[in-house]
């Protein structure tokens, strides 16, 4: 028997729909990557780091992105599986921040997306020891050439490459207003369910 859908669930879906609508509006502008957001993480040491990632999916399960598992962000997420993902679309004067817990996706899901990637992106996924010191640009290019020779046909997903899903506990939407009277609205998960509130700018 299916459980009845709660008003709290409706609020969560509403928040996701609003994020998707903002991304769609951003995609109608001349932004280079409208799905690019800044992912902030922190490991056991507590020092935060941030970098831009591409959002590859957004649904009720969470916000999906892919990365090298040897990267600094992956290392920090293994120590502290919480993160914030922030999008700012200057042409829209809008921002969205998604905060939550982060979980690794399944190998099957990673394989499915990997198979859809362009060949040169797959080569880059193998060639780059992400976040590790690099002697020269030539070293990276030589590794890429070696990978291309090694896999003349299908390129399998490397074991150090996968994806993560950020499972939201809060979603905040911001829009610029005149006289700094900006619009801020937050959807937040509480023990009783999702709530929506207006915030002072």
Rosetta constraint file for C-alpha pairs under 8 A:
AtomPair CA 5 CA 9 HARMONIC 6.47 0.50
AtomPair CA 5 CA 10 HARMONIC 7.65 0.50
AtomPair CA 6 CA 10 HARMONIC 6.59 0.50
AtomPair CA 7 CA 11 HARMONIC 6.37 0.50
AtomPair CA 8 CA 12 HARMONIC 6.52 0.50
AtomPair CA 8 CA 193 HARMONIC 5.26 0.50
AtomPair CA 8 CA 194 HARMONIC 4.65 0.50
AtomPair CA 8 CA 195 HARMONIC 6.76 0.50
AtomPair CA 9 CA 13 HARMONIC 6.29 0.50
AtomPair CA 9 CA 193 HARMONIC 7.58 0.50
AtomPair CA 9 CA 194 HARMONIC 6.86 0.50
AtomPair CA 10 CA 14 HARMONIC 6.01 0.50
AtomPair CA 11 CA 15 HARMONIC 6.20 0.50
AtomPair CA 11 CA 187 HARMONIC 7.47 0.50
AtomPair CA 11 CA 194 HARMONIC 6.28 0.50
AtomPair CA 11 CA 195 HARMONIC 6.99 0.50
AtomPair CA 11 CA 196 HARMONIC 7.23 0.50
AtomPair CA 12 CA 16 HARMONIC 6.33 0.50
AtomPair CA 12 CA 60 HARMONIC 7.96 0.50
AtomPair CA 12 CA 187 HARMONIC 7.25 0.50
AtomPair CA 12 CA 194 HARMONIC 6.40 0.50
AtomPair CA 13 CA 17 HARMONIC 6.06 0.50
AtomPair CA 13 CA 60 HARMONIC 7.08 0.50
AtomPair CA 14 CA 18 HARMONIC 6.22 0.50
AtomPair CA 15 CA 19 HARMONIC 6.37 0.50
AtomPair CA 15 CA 171 HARMONIC 6.85 0.50
AtomPair CA 15 CA 187 HARMONIC 6.68 0.50
AtomPair CA 16 CA 20 HARMONIC 6.21 0.50
AtomPair CA 16 CA 58 HARMONIC 7.61 0.50
AtomPair CA 16 CA 59 HARMONIC 7.05 0.50
AtomPair CA 16 CA 60 HARMONIC 7.51 0.50
AtomPair CA 17 CA 21 HARMONIC 6.09 0.50
AtomPair CA 18 CA 22 HARMONIC 6.21 0.50
AtomPair CA 19 CA 23 HARMONIC 6.30 0.50
AtomPair CA 19 CA 96 HARMONIC 7.06 0.50
AtomPair CA 19 CA 173 HARMONIC 7.93 0.50
AtomPair CA 20 CA 24 HARMONIC 6.15 0.50
AtomPair CA 20 CA 58 HARMONIC 7.71 0.50
AtomPair CA 21 CA 25 HARMONIC 6.20 0.50
AtomPair CA 22 CA 26 HARMONIC 6.15 0.50
AtomPair CA 22 CA 94 HARMONIC 7.90 0.50
AtomPair CA 23 CA 27 HARMONIC 6.11 0.50
AtomPair CA 23 CA 34 HARMONIC 6.48 0.50
AtomPair CA 23 CA 35 HARMONIC 6.67 0.50
AtomPair CA 24 CA 28 HARMONIC 6.68 0.50
AtomPair CA 25 CA 29 HARMONIC 7.17 0.50
AtomPair CA 25 CA 92 HARMONIC 7.81 0.50
AtomPair CA 26 CA 31 HARMONIC 7.07 0.50
AtomPair CA 26 CA 34 HARMONIC 5.54 0.50
AtomPair CA 26 CA 89 HARMONIC 6.50 0.50
AtomPair CA 26 CA 91 HARMONIC 7.62 0.50
AtomPair CA 26 CA 92 HARMONIC 6.92 0.50
AtomPair CA 27 CA 31 HARMONIC 7.10 0.50
AtomPair CA 27 CA 34 HARMONIC 5.50 0.50
AtomPair CA 29 CA 91 HARMONIC 7.04 0.50
AtomPair CA 31 CA 89 HARMONIC 7.96 0.50
AtomPair CA 31 CA 91 HARMONIC 7.94 0.50
AtomPair CA 33 CA 54 HARMONIC 7.91 0.50
AtomPair CA 34 CA 89 HARMONIC 7.35 0.50
AtomPair CA 35 CA 54 HARMONIC 5.58 0.50
AtomPair CA 35 CA 55 HARMONIC 5.31 0.50
AtomPair CA 35 CA 56 HARMONIC 7.82 0.50
AtomPair CA 35 CA 87 HARMONIC 7.83 0.50
AtomPair CA 36 CA 52 HARMONIC 6.26 0.50
AtomPair CA 36 CA 53 HARMONIC 5.63 0.50
AtomPair CA 36 CA 54 HARMONIC 4.54 0.50
AtomPair CA 36 CA 55 HARMONIC 6.26 0.50
AtomPair CA 36 CA 87 HARMONIC 6.81 0.50
AtomPair CA 37 CA 52 HARMONIC 5.38 0.50
AtomPair CA 37 CA 53 HARMONIC 5.59 0.50
AtomPair CA 37 CA 54 HARMONIC 6.31 0.50
AtomPair CA 37 CA 55 HARMONIC 7.07 0.50
AtomPair CA 37 CA 85 HARMONIC 6.06 0.50
AtomPair CA 37 CA 86 HARMONIC 5.25 0.50
AtomPair CA 37 CA 87 HARMONIC 4.51 0.50
AtomPair CA 37 CA 88 HARMONIC 7.37 0.50
AtomPair CA 38 CA 50 HARMONIC 6.26 0.50
AtomPair CA 38 CA 51 HARMONIC 5.30 0.50
AtomPair CA 38 CA 52 HARMONIC 4.33 0.50
AtomPair CA 38 CA 53 HARMONIC 6.24 0.50
AtomPair CA 38 CA 84 HARMONIC 7.96 0.50
AtomPair CA 38 CA 85 HARMONIC 5.48 0.50
AtomPair CA 38 CA 86 HARMONIC 5.08 0.50
AtomPair CA 38 CA 87 HARMONIC 6.44 0.50
AtomPair CA 39 CA 50 HARMONIC 5.41 0.50
AtomPair CA 39 CA 51 HARMONIC 5.48 0.50
AtomPair CA 39 CA 52 HARMONIC 6.01 0.50
AtomPair CA 39 CA 53 HARMONIC 6.52 0.50
AtomPair CA 39 CA 83 HARMONIC 6.85 0.50
AtomPair CA 39 CA 84 HARMONIC 5.70 0.50
AtomPair CA 39 CA 85 HARMONIC 4.45 0.50
AtomPair CA 39 CA 86 HARMONIC 6.54 0.50
AtomPair CA 40 CA 48 HARMONIC 6.63 0.50
AtomPair CA 40 CA 49 HARMONIC 5.65 0.50
AtomPair CA 40 CA 50 HARMONIC 4.27 0.50
AtomPair CA 40 CA 51 HARMONIC 6.77 0.50
AtomPair CA 40 CA 83 HARMONIC 5.67 0.50
AtomPair CA 40 CA 84 HARMONIC 5.18 0.50
AtomPair CA 40 CA 85 HARMONIC 6.39 0.50
AtomPair CA 41 CA 48 HARMONIC 5.57 0.50
AtomPair CA 41 CA 49 HARMONIC 5.60 0.50
AtomPair CA 41 CA 50 HARMONIC 6.42 0.50
AtomPair CA 41 CA 73 HARMONIC 6.47 0.50
AtomPair CA 41 CA 76 HARMONIC 6.48 0.50
AtomPair CA 41 CA 77 HARMONIC 6.86 0.50
AtomPair CA 41 CA 80 HARMONIC 7.93 0.50
AtomPair CA 41 CA 82 HARMONIC 6.86 0.50
AtomPair CA 41 CA 83 HARMONIC 5.05 0.50
AtomPair CA 41 CA 84 HARMONIC 6.94 0.50
AtomPair CA 42 CA 46 HARMONIC 5.45 0.50
AtomPair CA 42 CA 47 HARMONIC 5.54 0.50
AtomPair CA 42 CA 48 HARMONIC 4.34 0.50
AtomPair CA 42 CA 49 HARMONIC 6.22 0.50
AtomPair CA 42 CA 76 HARMONIC 5.66 0.50
AtomPair CA 42 CA 77 HARMONIC 7.38 0.50
AtomPair CA 42 CA 80 HARMONIC 6.67 0.50
AtomPair CA 42 CA 82 HARMONIC 8.00 0.50
AtomPair CA 42 CA 83 HARMONIC 7.74 0.50
AtomPair CA 43 CA 47 HARMONIC 6.76 0.50
AtomPair CA 43 CA 48 HARMONIC 7.42 0.50
AtomPair CA 43 CA 75 HARMONIC 7.44 0.50
AtomPair CA 43 CA 76 HARMONIC 4.15 0.50
AtomPair CA 43 CA 77 HARMONIC 6.71 0.50
AtomPair CA 43 CA 78 HARMONIC 7.89 0.50
AtomPair CA 43 CA 79 HARMONIC 5.35 0.50
AtomPair CA 43 CA 80 HARMONIC 5.43 0.50
AtomPair CA 44 CA 76 HARMONIC 7.37 0.50
AtomPair CA 44 CA 79 HARMONIC 5.88 0.50
AtomPair CA 44 CA 80 HARMONIC 6.61 0.50
AtomPair CA 49 CA 73 HARMONIC 7.84 0.50
AtomPair CA 53 CA 65 HARMONIC 6.94 0.50
AtomPair CA 54 CA 65 HARMONIC 6.23 0.50
AtomPair CA 54 CA 66 HARMONIC 7.87 0.50
AtomPair CA 55 CA 63 HARMONIC 6.80 0.50
AtomPair CA 55 CA 64 HARMONIC 5.88 0.50
AtomPair CA 55 CA 65 HARMONIC 5.28 0.50
AtomPair CA 56 CA 63 HARMONIC 7.58 0.50
AtomPair CA 56 CA 64 HARMONIC 5.32 0.50
AtomPair CA 56 CA 65 HARMONIC 5.39 0.50
AtomPair CA 56 CA 66 HARMONIC 7.65 0.50
AtomPair CA 57 CA 62 HARMONIC 7.93 0.50
AtomPair CA 57 CA 63 HARMONIC 5.81 0.50
AtomPair CA 57 CA 64 HARMONIC 4.86 0.50
AtomPair CA 57 CA 65 HARMONIC 7.26 0.50
AtomPair CA 58 CA 62 HARMONIC 5.70 0.50
AtomPair CA 58 CA 63 HARMONIC 4.59 0.50
AtomPair CA 58 CA 64 HARMONIC 6.24 0.50
AtomPair CA 59 CA 63 HARMONIC 6.80 0.50
AtomPair CA 61 CA 165 HARMONIC 7.58 0.50
AtomPair CA 61 CA 167 HARMONIC 6.42 0.50
AtomPair CA 62 CA 165 HARMONIC 5.66 0.50
AtomPair CA 62 CA 166 HARMONIC 5.25 0.50
AtomPair CA 62 CA 167 HARMONIC 4.48 0.50
AtomPair CA 62 CA 168 HARMONIC 6.25 0.50
AtomPair CA 63 CA 165 HARMONIC 5.31 0.50
AtomPair CA 63 CA 166 HARMONIC 4.94 0.50
AtomPair CA 63 CA 167 HARMONIC 6.63 0.50
AtomPair CA 63 CA 168 HARMONIC 7.86 0.50
AtomPair CA 64 CA 163 HARMONIC 7.03 0.50
AtomPair CA 64 CA 164 HARMONIC 5.84 0.50
AtomPair CA 64 CA 165 HARMONIC 4.51 0.50
AtomPair CA 64 CA 166 HARMONIC 6.44 0.50
AtomPair CA 65 CA 163 HARMONIC 5.58 0.50
AtomPair CA 65 CA 164 HARMONIC 5.57 0.50
AtomPair CA 65 CA 165 HARMONIC 6.53 0.50
AtomPair CA 66 CA 161 HARMONIC 7.59 0.50
AtomPair CA 66 CA 162 HARMONIC 5.71 0.50
AtomPair CA 66 CA 163 HARMONIC 3.90 0.50
AtomPair CA 66 CA 164 HARMONIC 6.12 0.50
AtomPair CA 67 CA 71 HARMONIC 7.47 0.50
AtomPair CA 67 CA 74 HARMONIC 7.62 0.50
AtomPair CA 67 CA 161 HARMONIC 5.96 0.50
AtomPair CA 67 CA 162 HARMONIC 5.88 0.50
AtomPair CA 67 CA 163 HARMONIC 5.90 0.50
AtomPair CA 67 CA 164 HARMONIC 7.91 0.50
AtomPair CA 68 CA 74 HARMONIC 7.23 0.50
AtomPair CA 68 CA 125 HARMONIC 7.36 0.50
AtomPair CA 68 CA 130 HARMONIC 6.43 0.50
AtomPair CA 68 CA 160 HARMONIC 5.75 0.50
AtomPair CA 68 CA 161 HARMONIC 4.54 0.50
AtomPair CA 68 CA 162 HARMONIC 6.54 0.50
AtomPair CA 69 CA 74 HARMONIC 5.25 0.50
AtomPair CA 69 CA 75 HARMONIC 7.31 0.50
AtomPair CA 69 CA 160 HARMONIC 4.93 0.50
AtomPair CA 69 CA 161 HARMONIC 5.47 0.50
AtomPair CA 69 CA 162 HARMONIC 6.65 0.50
AtomPair CA 70 CA 74 HARMONIC 6.32 0.50
AtomPair CA 70 CA 75 HARMONIC 6.68 0.50
AtomPair CA 70 CA 129 HARMONIC 7.17 0.50
AtomPair CA 70 CA 130 HARMONIC 6.42 0.50
AtomPair CA 70 CA 131 HARMONIC 7.54 0.50
AtomPair CA 70 CA 160 HARMONIC 6.42 0.50
AtomPair CA 71 CA 75 HARMONIC 6.30 0.50
AtomPair CA 71 CA 129 HARMONIC 7.81 0.50
AtomPair CA 71 CA 130 HARMONIC 5.17 0.50
AtomPair CA 71 CA 131 HARMONIC 5.28 0.50
AtomPair CA 71 CA 132 HARMONIC 7.85 0.50
AtomPair CA 72 CA 76 HARMONIC 6.13 0.50
AtomPair CA 72 CA 130 HARMONIC 7.99 0.50
AtomPair CA 72 CA 131 HARMONIC 6.15 0.50
AtomPair CA 73 CA 77 HARMONIC 6.03 0.50
AtomPair CA 74 CA 78 HARMONIC 6.18 0.50
AtomPair CA 75 CA 79 HARMONIC 6.64 0.50
AtomPair CA 76 CA 80 HARMONIC 5.95 0.50
AtomPair CA 76 CA 81 HARMONIC 7.52 0.50
AtomPair CA 77 CA 81 HARMONIC 4.42 0.50
AtomPair CA 77 CA 82 HARMONIC 6.71 0.50
AtomPair CA 77 CA 83 HARMONIC 7.86 0.50
AtomPair CA 77 CA 102 HARMONIC 7.31 0.50
AtomPair CA 81 CA 101 HARMONIC 5.68 0.50
AtomPair CA 81 CA 102 HARMONIC 5.07 0.50
AtomPair CA 81 CA 103 HARMONIC 7.09 0.50
AtomPair CA 82 CA 99 HARMONIC 7.66 0.50
AtomPair CA 82 CA 100 HARMONIC 5.71 0.50
AtomPair CA 82 CA 101 HARMONIC 4.34 0.50
AtomPair CA 82 CA 102 HARMONIC 5.51 0.50
AtomPair CA 83 CA 99 HARMONIC 5.89 0.50
AtomPair CA 83 CA 100 HARMONIC 5.84 0.50
AtomPair CA 83 CA 101 HARMONIC 6.37 0.50
AtomPair CA 83 CA 102 HARMONIC 6.76 0.50
AtomPair CA 83 CA 166 HARMONIC 7.31 0.50
AtomPair CA 84 CA 97 HARMONIC 6.82 0.50
AtomPair CA 84 CA 98 HARMONIC 5.65 0.50
AtomPair CA 84 CA 99 HARMONIC 4.34 0.50
AtomPair CA 84 CA 100 HARMONIC 6.62 0.50
AtomPair CA 85 CA 97 HARMONIC 5.65 0.50
AtomPair CA 85 CA 98 HARMONIC 5.13 0.50
AtomPair CA 85 CA 99 HARMONIC 6.38 0.50
AtomPair CA 86 CA 95 HARMONIC 7.19 0.50
AtomPair CA 86 CA 96 HARMONIC 5.70 0.50
AtomPair CA 86 CA 97 HARMONIC 4.29 0.50
AtomPair CA 86 CA 98 HARMONIC 6.35 0.50
AtomPair CA 87 CA 95 HARMONIC 5.45 0.50
AtomPair CA 87 CA 96 HARMONIC 5.18 0.50
AtomPair CA 87 CA 97 HARMONIC 6.37 0.50
AtomPair CA 88 CA 93 HARMONIC 7.53 0.50
AtomPair CA 88 CA 94 HARMONIC 5.98 0.50
AtomPair CA 88 CA 95 HARMONIC 4.36 0.50
AtomPair CA 88 CA 96 HARMONIC 6.65 0.50
AtomPair CA 89 CA 93 HARMONIC 5.95 0.50
AtomPair CA 89 CA 94 HARMONIC 5.48 0.50
AtomPair CA 89 CA 95 HARMONIC 6.25 0.50
AtomPair CA 90 CA 94 HARMONIC 6.71 0.50
AtomPair CA 93 CA 175 HARMONIC 5.89 0.50
AtomPair CA 93 CA 176 HARMONIC 5.49 0.50
AtomPair CA 94 CA 173 HARMONIC 7.54 0.50
AtomPair CA 94 CA 174 HARMONIC 5.61 0.50
AtomPair CA 94 CA 175 HARMONIC 4.46 0.50
AtomPair CA 94 CA 176 HARMONIC 6.45 0.50
AtomPair CA 95 CA 173 HARMONIC 5.93 0.50
AtomPair CA 95 CA 174 HARMONIC 5.00 0.50
AtomPair CA 95 CA 175 HARMONIC 6.44 0.50
AtomPair CA 96 CA 171 HARMONIC 7.13 0.50
AtomPair CA 96 CA 172 HARMONIC 5.61 0.50
AtomPair CA 96 CA 173 HARMONIC 4.66 0.50
AtomPair CA 96 CA 174 HARMONIC 6.26 0.50
AtomPair CA 97 CA 171 HARMONIC 5.73 0.50
AtomPair CA 97 CA 172 HARMONIC 5.14 0.50
AtomPair CA 97 CA 173 HARMONIC 6.69 0.50
AtomPair CA 98 CA 168 HARMONIC 6.13 0.50
AtomPair CA 98 CA 169 HARMONIC 7.77 0.50
AtomPair CA 98 CA 170 HARMONIC 5.92 0.50
AtomPair CA 98 CA 171 HARMONIC 4.62 0.50
AtomPair CA 98 CA 172 HARMONIC 6.57 0.50
AtomPair CA 99 CA 166 HARMONIC 7.59 0.50
AtomPair CA 99 CA 167 HARMONIC 7.75 0.50
AtomPair CA 99 CA 168 HARMONIC 5.45 0.50
AtomPair CA 99 CA 169 HARMONIC 5.91 0.50
AtomPair CA 99 CA 170 HARMONIC 5.31 0.50
AtomPair CA 99 CA 171 HARMONIC 6.53 0.50
AtomPair CA 100 CA 166 HARMONIC 5.96 0.50
AtomPair CA 100 CA 167 HARMONIC 5.23 0.50
AtomPair CA 100 CA 168 HARMONIC 4.29 0.50
AtomPair CA 100 CA 169 HARMONIC 4.81 0.50
AtomPair CA 100 CA 170 HARMONIC 6.70 0.50
AtomPair CA 101 CA 166 HARMONIC 5.70 0.50
AtomPair CA 101 CA 167 HARMONIC 5.26 0.50
AtomPair CA 101 CA 168 HARMONIC 6.73 0.50
AtomPair CA 101 CA 169 HARMONIC 7.53 0.50
AtomPair CA 102 CA 164 HARMONIC 6.41 0.50
AtomPair CA 102 CA 165 HARMONIC 5.53 0.50
AtomPair CA 102 CA 166 HARMONIC 4.44 0.50
AtomPair CA 102 CA 167 HARMONIC 5.98 0.50
AtomPair CA 103 CA 164 HARMONIC 5.53 0.50
AtomPair CA 103 CA 165 HARMONIC 5.38 0.50
AtomPair CA 103 CA 166 HARMONIC 6.66 0.50
AtomPair CA 103 CA 167 HARMONIC 7.63 0.50
AtomPair CA 104 CA 162 HARMONIC 7.65 0.50
AtomPair CA 104 CA 163 HARMONIC 6.02 0.50
AtomPair CA 104 CA 164 HARMONIC 4.45 0.50
AtomPair CA 104 CA 165 HARMONIC 6.35 0.50
AtomPair CA 105 CA 109 HARMONIC 6.51 0.50
AtomPair CA 105 CA 110 HARMONIC 6.81 0.50
AtomPair CA 105 CA 162 HARMONIC 7.26 0.50
AtomPair CA 105 CA 163 HARMONIC 5.57 0.50
AtomPair CA 105 CA 164 HARMONIC 5.43 0.50
AtomPair CA 105 CA 165 HARMONIC 6.56 0.50
AtomPair CA 106 CA 110 HARMONIC 6.34 0.50
AtomPair CA 107 CA 111 HARMONIC 5.99 0.50
AtomPair CA 107 CA 162 HARMONIC 7.37 0.50
AtomPair CA 108 CA 112 HARMONIC 6.21 0.50
AtomPair CA 109 CA 113 HARMONIC 6.48 0.50
AtomPair CA 110 CA 114 HARMONIC 6.02 0.50
AtomPair CA 110 CA 162 HARMONIC 5.39 0.50
AtomPair CA 110 CA 163 HARMONIC 6.17 0.50
AtomPair CA 111 CA 115 HARMONIC 6.18 0.50
AtomPair CA 111 CA 157 HARMONIC 6.37 0.50
AtomPair CA 112 CA 116 HARMONIC 6.90 0.50
AtomPair CA 113 CA 117 HARMONIC 6.74 0.50
AtomPair CA 114 CA 122 HARMONIC 7.38 0.50
AtomPair CA 114 CA 157 HARMONIC 6.20 0.50
AtomPair CA 115 CA 156 HARMONIC 7.93 0.50
AtomPair CA 115 CA 157 HARMONIC 7.83 0.50
AtomPair CA 117 CA 121 HARMONIC 6.28 0.50
AtomPair CA 117 CA 122 HARMONIC 6.41 0.50
AtomPair CA 118 CA 122 HARMONIC 6.40 0.50
AtomPair CA 119 CA 123 HARMONIC 6.25 0.50
AtomPair CA 119 CA 155 HARMONIC 7.64 0.50
AtomPair CA 120 CA 124 HARMONIC 6.23 0.50
AtomPair CA 121 CA 125 HARMONIC 6.19 0.50
AtomPair CA 122 CA 126 HARMONIC 6.57 0.50
AtomPair CA 122 CA 155 HARMONIC 6.86 0.50
AtomPair CA 122 CA 157 HARMONIC 7.69 0.50
AtomPair CA 123 CA 127 HARMONIC 6.08 0.50
AtomPair CA 123 CA 144 HARMONIC 6.03 0.50
AtomPair CA 123 CA 147 HARMONIC 6.28 0.50
AtomPair CA 123 CA 148 HARMONIC 6.62 0.50
AtomPair CA 123 CA 155 HARMONIC 7.72 0.50
AtomPair CA 124 CA 128 HARMONIC 5.89 0.50
AtomPair CA 124 CA 144 HARMONIC 6.50 0.50
AtomPair CA 125 CA 158 HARMONIC 7.45 0.50
AtomPair CA 125 CA 161 HARMONIC 7.08 0.50
AtomPair CA 126 CA 144 HARMONIC 7.57 0.50
AtomPair CA 126 CA 147 HARMONIC 7.05 0.50
AtomPair CA 126 CA 158 HARMONIC 6.24 0.50
AtomPair CA 127 CA 140 HARMONIC 6.64 0.50
AtomPair CA 127 CA 143 HARMONIC 5.36 0.50
AtomPair CA 127 CA 144 HARMONIC 5.04 0.50
AtomPair CA 127 CA 147 HARMONIC 6.85 0.50
AtomPair CA 128 CA 140 HARMONIC 6.86 0.50
AtomPair CA 134 CA 139 HARMONIC 7.42 0.50
AtomPair CA 134 CA 140 HARMONIC 7.64 0.50
AtomPair CA 135 CA 139 HARMONIC 6.73 0.50
AtomPair CA 136 CA 140 HARMONIC 7.10 0.50
AtomPair CA 137 CA 141 HARMONIC 6.42 0.50
AtomPair CA 138 CA 142 HARMONIC 6.06 0.50
AtomPair CA 139 CA 143 HARMONIC 6.34 0.50
AtomPair CA 140 CA 144 HARMONIC 6.30 0.50
AtomPair CA 141 CA 145 HARMONIC 6.24 0.50
AtomPair CA 142 CA 146 HARMONIC 6.18 0.50
AtomPair CA 143 CA 147 HARMONIC 6.23 0.50
AtomPair CA 144 CA 148 HARMONIC 6.29 0.50
AtomPair CA 145 CA 149 HARMONIC 6.38 0.50
AtomPair CA 146 CA 150 HARMONIC 6.08 0.50
AtomPair CA 147 CA 151 HARMONIC 6.14 0.50
AtomPair CA 148 CA 152 HARMONIC 6.12 0.50
AtomPair CA 151 CA 155 HARMONIC 5.67 0.50
AtomPair CA 157 CA 161 HARMONIC 6.87 0.50
AtomPair CA 169 CA 188 HARMONIC 5.86 0.50
AtomPair CA 169 CA 189 HARMONIC 5.03 0.50
AtomPair CA 170 CA 186 HARMONIC 6.91 0.50
AtomPair CA 170 CA 187 HARMONIC 5.50 0.50
AtomPair CA 170 CA 188 HARMONIC 4.28 0.50
AtomPair CA 170 CA 189 HARMONIC 6.12 0.50
AtomPair CA 171 CA 186 HARMONIC 5.71 0.50
AtomPair CA 171 CA 187 HARMONIC 5.11 0.50
AtomPair CA 171 CA 188 HARMONIC 6.51 0.50
AtomPair CA 172 CA 184 HARMONIC 7.12 0.50
AtomPair CA 172 CA 185 HARMONIC 5.69 0.50
AtomPair CA 172 CA 186 HARMONIC 4.20 0.50
AtomPair CA 172 CA 187 HARMONIC 6.20 0.50
AtomPair CA 173 CA 183 HARMONIC 7.93 0.50
AtomPair CA 173 CA 184 HARMONIC 5.76 0.50
AtomPair CA 173 CA 185 HARMONIC 5.32 0.50
AtomPair CA 173 CA 186 HARMONIC 6.31 0.50
AtomPair CA 174 CA 182 HARMONIC 7.08 0.50
AtomPair CA 174 CA 183 HARMONIC 5.52 0.50
AtomPair CA 174 CA 184 HARMONIC 4.57 0.50
AtomPair CA 174 CA 185 HARMONIC 6.61 0.50
AtomPair CA 175 CA 182 HARMONIC 5.81 0.50
AtomPair CA 175 CA 183 HARMONIC 5.08 0.50
AtomPair CA 175 CA 184 HARMONIC 6.69 0.50
AtomPair CA 176 CA 180 HARMONIC 7.09 0.50
AtomPair CA 176 CA 181 HARMONIC 7.36 0.50
AtomPair CA 176 CA 182 HARMONIC 4.64 0.50
AtomPair CA 176 CA 183 HARMONIC 6.40 0.50
AtomPair CA 177 CA 181 HARMONIC 4.93 0.50
AtomPair CA 177 CA 182 HARMONIC 4.12 0.50
AtomPair CA 177 CA 183 HARMONIC 6.46 0.50
AtomPair CA 178 CA 182 HARMONIC 7.06 0.50
AtomPair CA 180 CA 201 HARMONIC 7.57 0.50
AtomPair CA 181 CA 201 HARMONIC 6.34 0.50
AtomPair CA 182 CA 201 HARMONIC 5.28 0.50
AtomPair CA 183 CA 199 HARMONIC 7.74 0.50
AtomPair CA 183 CA 200 HARMONIC 7.82 0.50
AtomPair CA 183 CA 201 HARMONIC 6.41 0.50
AtomPair CA 184 CA 198 HARMONIC 5.96 0.50
AtomPair CA 184 CA 199 HARMONIC 5.21 0.50
AtomPair CA 184 CA 200 HARMONIC 6.68 0.50
AtomPair CA 184 CA 201 HARMONIC 6.00 0.50
AtomPair CA 185 CA 196 HARMONIC 7.21 0.50
AtomPair CA 185 CA 197 HARMONIC 5.77 0.50
AtomPair CA 185 CA 198 HARMONIC 4.51 0.50
AtomPair CA 185 CA 199 HARMONIC 5.74 0.50
AtomPair CA 186 CA 196 HARMONIC 5.72 0.50
AtomPair CA 186 CA 197 HARMONIC 5.41 0.50
AtomPair CA 186 CA 198 HARMONIC 6.38 0.50
AtomPair CA 186 CA 199 HARMONIC 7.17 0.50
AtomPair CA 187 CA 194 HARMONIC 6.63 0.50
AtomPair CA 187 CA 195 HARMONIC 5.58 0.50
AtomPair CA 187 CA 196 HARMONIC 4.44 0.50
AtomPair CA 187 CA 197 HARMONIC 6.55 0.50
AtomPair CA 188 CA 194 HARMONIC 5.47 0.50
AtomPair CA 188 CA 195 HARMONIC 5.33 0.50
AtomPair CA 188 CA 196 HARMONIC 6.42 0.50
AtomPair CA 189 CA 193 HARMONIC 5.54 0.50
AtomPair CA 189 CA 194 HARMONIC 4.33 0.50
AtomPair CA 189 CA 195 HARMONIC 6.36 0.50
AtomPair CA 190 CA 194 HARMONIC 5.93 0.50
AtomPair CA 190 CA 195 HARMONIC 7.22 0.50
